[in-house]
Amino acid sequence: MAKTLILEDWCWQVFVDTDAKTMEAQWLQQARLEGEGFKTYLLKWAELVEKYQPHAFLVDSRLGHVVMTPDTQAWHDQTIVKRYILAGVQKIAFILPADIFQATSIEQAFEEDVASSTLDTRYFEDIEAAREWLVKNYW
């Protein structure tokens, strides 16, 4: 993939590959967001997804992430996932963190009704395997 860095701050880097129609978010080690702070980043991510309209995206959560509460998971499904779908996202790959609670909360967020019925979401340990899966059989 020919990734281009489009956003970077203290807790993440965001890349886009316009040829492959993919995006990638890499949470940085210090990313320890909670509640409204995390929602702010999810809203920003949704804006970027709407702007670039990728068919697929990858979220690398190995270094940093949060435990999403059940309320945040439900809000994500009802508010954010719908924006992904309207923007044309079909596939999402996650590189899960080693922390079992963080990993489980990510998986549970995509088991909610809207996400589970519409998006092809997979979880990987190997980032290259995730990237290959994102572009396979779609474009």
Helices and strands as residue ranges (DSSP letters): E 4-8, E 12-17, E 22-27, H 35-52, E 56-60, H 70-75, I 76-80, H 81-87, E 91-95, H 100-109, H 113-118, E 120-124, H 127-135
